[in-house]
């Protein structure tokens, strides 16, 4: 008679092993535990001793068993954290997603991404789709705009974290982020302190994006506080691409030939702006200074290296998952709003 480590004597079971369709009962038989214990090891590992879970996972690895995640999710046992990302995942959003993914995996969860948009209708569709997977909780990349989507999330009873601007609006459940108002205000004031007087501002389209809206408000408030010597009509919206940044520089210089610095709401735009200055033969910062937002890896390698705002996006993603899991564990003193810091990174471009 074979021991638990031997392959199944049943020919049908042997075929299932070879085809990757080994069942949970057969895994349980190999390890010498009940099928429910195997299920718990996969879906609720805290309820299984570390040694038993180790043996179960070793048997699963040896047999090539693939759990039915859809079935687990439909039973409400899936360890899934859902997140909705914009259509364009720039490097900043990618850092947040990496932080979420690392924290999810470390805690035995899977991160499920779904594409959203900055419109109410697209947001509602994405949230409905995500709820259909029966996640344990949800992390959204902005405050929820759609009233119908907000009602869906509130009715679900799931913990929800919005990674967003932390000013001016109460989250559904929890929010993790920075004050984009303060970051933009601080950069604008920093540029003024450096002696720049005609400060342009470049943004991607504001509609539906609470973070960009607050950055523009912060820029405008700083210009207003600096006084009448600072022009207030040096703003432009362009697509979030390097070519958009190049287009913005041309437009702003055409509007005001004395423009001396451009503050871009993302490093992607700022990189395009610097490249356009090179094409035009304008020294940076001698003729036109450029500042960005985000501190992408490329920002420090650009020539000249980019002055920018550093925001801890990876930490936002990691902390969002950790706070969501604290709620799932039933902790009562989880903060509603978690504000993270930022830095002005001063380099050669401004």
C-alpha positions as CSV (number, residue, x, y, z in Angstrom):
1,X,0.0,0.0,0.0
2,X,1.4,3.4,-1.0
3,X,2.1,6.2,1.4
4,X,0.8,9.7,1.1
5,X,3.7,10.8,-1.1
6,X,3.0,8.2,-3.8
7,X,1.0,9.0,-6.9
8,X,-2.7,8.0,-6.8
9,X,-3.2,4.3,-7.6
10,X,-6.5,5.1,-9.3
11,X,-5.8,5.4,-13.1
12,X,-8.3,8.2,-13.5
13,X,-6.6,10.2,-10.7
14,X,-3.2,9.6,-12.3
15,X,-4.6,11.0,-15.6
16,X,-5.8,14.1,-13.7
17,X,-2.3,14.5,-12.1
18,X,-0.7,14.4,-15.6
19,X,-3.3,16.8,-17.0
20,X,-3.0,19.3,-14.2
21,X,-6.5,18.7,-12.9
22,X,-5.7,17.0,-9.6
23,X,-8.6,17.6,-7.3
24,X,-8.6,19.0,-3.8
25,X,-9.7,15.6,-2.4
26,X,-6.7,13.9,-3.9
27,X,-4.4,16.6,-2.5
28,X,-6.0,16.1,0.9
29,X,-5.5,12.3,0.6
30,X,-1.8,12.8,-0.2
31,X,-1.2,15.0,2.8
32,X,-3.5,13.0,5.2
33,X,-5.8,15.8,6.0
34,X,-9.5,16.7,5.3
35,X,-10.4,18.5,2.0
36,X,-11.6,21.4,4.1
37,X,-8.1,21.8,5.5
38,X,-6.7,22.1,2.0
39,X,-9.3,24.7,1.2
40,X,-8.5,26.6,4.4
41,X,-4.7,26.5,3.6
42,X,-5.5,28.2,0.3
43,X,-8.2,30.6,1.3
44,X,-7.8,31.2,5.0
45,X,-4.2,30.3,5.9
46,X,-4.3,31.8,9.4
47,X,-6.7,28.9,10.4
48,X,-4.1,26.2,9.4
49,X,-0.9,25.5,11.3
50,X,2.3,26.6,9.4
51,X,3.6,23.0,9.2
52,X,0.3,21.6,7.8
53,X,0.1,24.5,5.2
54,X,3.7,23.8,4.3
55,X,3.0,20.2,3.6
56,X,-0.2,21.1,1.6
57,X,1.7,23.6,-0.5
58,X,4.5,21.1,-1.2
59,X,1.9,18.5,-2.4
60,X,0.2,21.1,-4.6
61,X,3.6,22.2,-6.1
62,X,4.6,18.6,-6.7
63,X,1.3,17.7,-8.4
64,X,0.9,21.0,-10.4
65,X,-2.5,21.6,-8.8
66,X,-4.2,24.8,-10.0
67,X,-6.9,26.0,-7.6
68,X,-10.2,27.2,-9.1
69,X,-10.0,30.9,-8.1
70,X,-13.3,31.8,-9.7
71,X,-15.1,29.2,-7.7
72,X,-13.4,30.4,-4.5
73,X,-14.3,34.0,-5.2
74,X,-18.0,33.1,-5.9
75,X,-18.1,31.3,-2.5
76,X,-16.8,34.5,-0.9
77,X,-13.6,32.7,0.1
78,X,-11.3,34.3,-2.5
79,X,-8.4,36.3,-1.2
80,X,-8.6,39.0,-3.8
81,X,-8.0,42.8,-3.5
82,X,-9.5,44.6,-6.5
83,X,-8.1,47.9,-7.8
84,X,-9.1,50.2,-10.7
85,X,-6.5,52.0,-12.7
86,X,-6.7,54.7,-15.4
87,X,-6.5,53.7,-19.1
88,X,-3.0,55.1,-19.2
89,X,-0.8,53.5,-16.5
90,X,2.1,56.0,-16.3
91,X,5.2,55.2,-14.2
92,X,3.7,56.9,-11.2
93,X,0.6,54.7,-11.2
94,X,2.8,51.7,-11.9
95,X,4.7,52.4,-8.7
96,X,1.5,52.5,-6.7
97,X,0.4,49.2,-8.2
98,X,3.7,47.6,-7.4
99,X,3.4,48.7,-3.8
100,X,-0.1,47.2,-3.7
101,X,1.0,44.0,-5.4
102,X,4.0,43.4,-3.0
103,X,1.8,44.0,0.1
104,X,-1.0,41.8,-1.2
105,X,1.4,38.9,-2.0
106,X,3.1,39.2,1.3
107,X,-0.2,38.8,3.1
108,X,-1.5,35.9,0.9
109,X,-3.8,37.9,-1.3
110,X,-4.0,38.4,-5.1
111,X,-4.3,41.8,-6.7
112,X,-6.9,42.0,-9.5
113,X,-6.6,45.1,-11.8
114,X,-9.4,46.5,-13.8
115,X,-9.2,49.5,-16.2
116,X,-11.3,52.5,-15.3
117,X,-11.5,56.1,-16.5
118,X,-12.0,59.6,-15.2
119,X,-15.7,59.6,-16.3
120,X,-18.6,58.7,-14.0
121,X,-20.0,56.2,-16.5
122,X,-16.7,54.3,-17.0
123,X,-16.0,54.4,-13.3
124,X,-19.4,52.8,-12.5
125,X,-18.9,50.1,-15.1
126,X,-15.5,49.2,-13.8
127,X,-16.6,49.1,-10.2
128,X,-19.6,46.9,-11.1
129,X,-17.3,44.6,-12.9
130,X,-14.9,44.4,-10.0
131,X,-17.6,43.7,-7.5
132,X,-18.6,40.8,-9.6
133,X,-15.4,39.1,-8.7
134,X,-16.4,39.2,-5.0
135,X,-13.1,40.8,-3.8
136,X,-12.2,41.0,-0.1
137,X,-11.8,44.8,-0.5
138,X,-11.1,47.5,-3.1
139,X,-8.5,50.1,-3.7
140,X,-9.4,52.9,-6.1
141,X,-6.9,55.3,-7.7
142,X,-9.0,58.4,-7.1
143,X,-12.1,59.6,-5.1
144,X,-15.2,58.0,-6.5
145,X,-17.0,60.5,-8.8
146,X,-20.2,58.6,-9.7
147,X,-23.0,58.8,-7.0
148,X,-24.3,55.4,-8.3
149,X,-20.8,53.8,-7.9
150,X,-20.5,55.3,-4.4
151,X,-23.8,53.7,-3.4
152,X,-22.7,50.4,-4.8
153,X,-19.5,50.4,-2.8
154,X,-21.3,51.5,0.4
155,X,-23.9,48.8,0.0
156,X,-21.2,46.1,-0.6
157,X,-19.9,46.5,3.0
158,X,-16.4,46.0,1.7
159,X,-13.4,48.0,3.0
160,X,-12.5,50.6,0.4
161,X,-9.3,52.7,0.1
162,X,-9.1,55.7,-2.2
163,X,-5.6,56.7,-3.2
164,X,-6.1,60.3,-3.8
165,X,-5.9,63.9,-2.8
166,X,-6.7,64.1,0.9
167,X,-8.2,67.5,0.9
168,X,-11.8,68.6,0.5
169,X,-13.8,65.4,0.3
170,X,-14.6,62.6,2.7
171,X,-13.7,59.1,1.5
172,X,-16.2,56.3,1.4
173,X,-14.2,54.4,3.9
174,X,-10.4,55.3,3.9
175,X,-8.1,57.5,1.9
176,X,-4.3,57.4,1.6
177,X,-2.5,60.1,-0.3
178,X,-0.9,63.5,-0.2
179,X,-2.3,67.0,-0.5
180,X,-1.7,67.8,-4.2
181,X,-2.7,71.4,-3.3
182,X,0.2,71.6,-0.9
183,X,2.7,70.0,-3.3
184,X,1.8,72.3,-6.2
185,X,1.8,75.3,-3.9
186,X,5.2,74.4,-2.5
187,X,6.8,74.0,-5.9
188,X,5.3,77.2,-7.2
189,X,6.6,79.1,-4.1
190,X,10.0,77.4,-4.5
191,X,10.3,78.6,-8.1
192,X,9.4,82.1,-7.1
193,X,12.0,82.0,-4.3
194,X,14.6,81.0,-6.9
195,X,13.9,84.3,-8.7
196,X,11.5,83.2,-11.4
197,X,8.7,85.7,-12.1
198,X,6.7,84.3,-15.1
199,X,5.7,80.8,-14.0
200,X,3.7,78.8,-16.5
201,X,1.7,75.7,-15.5
202,X,1.1,72.6,-17.7
203,X,-1.4,70.0,-16.9
204,X,-3.2,67.1,-18.5
205,X,-7.0,67.4,-18.7
206,X,-8.5,68.2,-15.3
207,X,-12.0,66.8,-15.7
208,X,-12.7,64.0,-13.2
209,X,-9.2,64.0,-11.8
210,X,-9.2,65.3,-8.3
211,X,-5.4,65.2,-8.0
212,X,-4.8,67.3,-11.0
213,X,-7.6,69.7,-10.0
214,X,-6.0,70.3,-6.6
215,X,-2.5,70.8,-8.2
216,X,-3.9,73.5,-10.4
217,X,-5.7,75.1,-7.4
218,X,-2.5,75.0,-5.5
219,X,-0.6,76.7,-8.3
220,X,-3.2,79.4,-8.7
221,X,-3.3,80.1,-5.0
222,X,0.5,80.4,-4.8
223,X,0.5,82.8,-7.8
224,X,-2.3,84.9,-6.1
225,X,-0.4,85.0,-2.8
226,X,2.8,86.1,-4.6
227,X,1.1,89.3,-5.7
228,X,0.3,91.3,-8.9
229,X,3.9,90.9,-10.3
230,X,3.1,87.3,-11.3
231,X,0.9,86.7,-14.4
232,X,-2.1,84.5,-13.9
233,X,-2.9,83.5,-17.5
234,X,0.0,81.1,-18.1
235,X,-1.8,77.7,-18.0
236,X,-2.3,75.1,-20.7
237,X,-3.8,71.6,-20.8
238,X,-2.2,68.9,-23.0
239,X,-2.2,65.1,-23.3
240,X,0.1,63.3,-20.8
241,X,2.8,62.4,-23.3
242,X,6.3,63.9,-23.9
243,X,4.9,65.4,-27.1
244,X,2.2,67.1,-25.0
245,X,5.0,68.7,-22.9
246,X,6.7,69.9,-26.1
247,X,3.5,71.3,-27.4
248,X,2.8,73.1,-24.1
249,X,6.2,74.8,-24.1
250,X,5.7,76.1,-27.6
251,X,2.2,77.4,-26.7
252,X,3.3,79.2,-23.5
253,X,6.3,80.8,-25.1
254,X,4.1,82.0,-28.0
255,X,1.7,83.5,-25.4
256,X,4.4,85.2,-23.3
257,X,7.9,85.6,-24.8
258,X,9.2,86.6,-21.3
259,X,8.2,83.2,-19.8
260,X,11.1,82.1,-17.6
261,X,9.9,78.8,-16.0
262,X,7.4,76.0,-16.7
263,X,6.0,73.8,-13.9
264,X,4.6,70.6,-15.4
265,X,2.1,68.5,-13.4
266,X,3.9,65.3,-14.4
267,X,7.5,64.4,-15.1
268,X,6.3,62.9,-18.4
269,X,5.3,66.3,-19.6
270,X,8.4,67.9,-18.2
271,X,10.7,65.5,-20.1
272,X,9.0,66.5,-23.3
273,X,9.4,70.1,-22.4
274,X,13.1,69.8,-21.8
275,X,13.6,68.0,-25.1
276,X,11.7,70.7,-26.9
277,X,13.9,73.3,-25.4
278,X,16.9,71.4,-26.8
279,X,15.3,71.3,-30.2
280,X,14.7,75.0,-30.1
281,X,18.2,75.8,-29.0
282,X,17.0,77.3,-25.7
283,X,19.4,76.6,-22.8
284,X,17.8,75.0,-19.7
285,X,17.6,76.7,-17.3
286,X,19.4,79.7,-19.0
287,X,16.5,80.6,-21.3
288,X,13.7,78.6,-19.8
289,X,13.6,76.5,-16.6
290,X,11.5,73.4,-16.3
291,X,10.1,71.6,-13.2
292,X,8.1,68.4,-13.0
293,X,6.1,66.3,-10.7
294,X,6.6,62.7,-9.6
295,X,10.4,62.1,-9.6
296,X,10.4,59.3,-12.2
297,X,13.6,57.3,-12.5
298,X,14.3,59.2,-15.7
299,X,14.1,62.6,-14.0
300,X,17.5,62.3,-12.4
301,X,19.1,61.0,-15.6
302,X,17.7,63.7,-17.9
303,X,20.1,66.4,-19.1
304,X,19.8,68.7,-17.3
305,X,18.5,66.7,-14.4
306,X,14.9,67.6,-13.6
307,X,13.8,69.6,-10.6
308,X,10.6,67.9,-9.4
309,X,8.2,66.9,-6.6
310,X,8.8,63.5,-5.1
311,X,5.7,61.7,-3.9
312,X,6.0,58.3,-2.1
313,X,3.7,56.4,-4.6
314,X,5.0,53.0,-3.8
315,X,4.3,53.6,-0.1
316,X,0.8,54.8,-1.0
317,X,0.1,51.5,-2.6
318,X,1.6,49.4,0.2
319,X,0.0,51.4,3.0
320,X,-3.4,51.2,1.2
321,X,-3.3,47.4,1.3
322,X,-2.1,47.3,4.9
323,X,-4.9,49.5,6.1
324,X,-7.5,47.6,4.1
325,X,-6.3,44.4,5.7
326,X,-6.5,46.0,9.1
327,X,-10.1,46.7,8.5
328,X,-10.7,43.1,7.3
329,X,-9.2,41.8,10.6
330,X,-11.7,43.9,12.5
331,X,-9.4,46.5,13.9
332,X,-11.4,49.4,15.2
333,X,-8.7,52.2,15.2
334,X,-7.8,52.3,11.5
335,X,-7.3,55.9,10.4
336,X,-9.9,57.3,7.9
337,X,-7.4,59.6,6.2
338,X,-3.6,58.9,6.0
339,X,-1.5,61.8,4.7
340,X,2.0,61.1,3.4
341,X,4.7,63.6,3.0
342,X,6.5,65.0,-0.1
343,X,9.8,66.6,-1.1
344,X,10.9,69.2,-3.5
345,X,13.9,67.7,-5.3
346,X,16.1,70.5,-6.5
347,X,18.2,69.6,-9.6
348,X,19.8,71.5,-12.5
349,X,16.7,72.2,-14.7
350,X,15.2,75.0,-12.5
